[in-house]
Amino acid sequence: MASSGEWEQVTVLRKKAPKAAQLKSTKAVNAAQRQGIPIETNRKFNAATNKQHTVSLNTAKLDRETEELHHDTVGLDVGKLIQQHRQAKGLTQKDLATKICEKAQIVTEYESGKAIPNQQILAKLERTLGVKLRGKDKGQPLGEKKK
């Protein structure tokens, strides 16, 4: 039987590795320079500026709206149809926007013919106003079909 004095005790002391932020501090950089350790410095372009979306040249061209590149907008005929049927139902632009779960400015843009067409919004407007706003038979009530 072994006595209790024969146990080999090994004590290992370890320091935790320094965190990245500690390695980048001026104190750590100066100590590394004194020891002759090579140091790499990088400067990140637009670091910490919360810019996630960049504007490409194509969107800049579209915004200038040249003749070969331009946004398609809803026609004035569709805007007039929306306005007429909205007024016939006794709704304001804000009321109509609330019914289709959109902002009032979107209804204003559609009525003025400046909006870029969104098929989902047009479908909501068609259902709410009960009139077709797309296709050949614009202005026809939704339930009827041409024969």
Buried (B, 14 or more C-beta within 10 A) or exposed (E): EEEEEEEEEEEEEEEEEEEEEEEEEEEBBEEEEEEEEEEEEEEEEEEEEEEEEEEEEEEEEEEEEEEEEEEEBBEEEBBEBBBBBBEEEEBEBEBBBBBBEBEBEBBBBBBBBEBEBBEEBBEBBBEBBEBBBBEEEEEEEEEEEEE
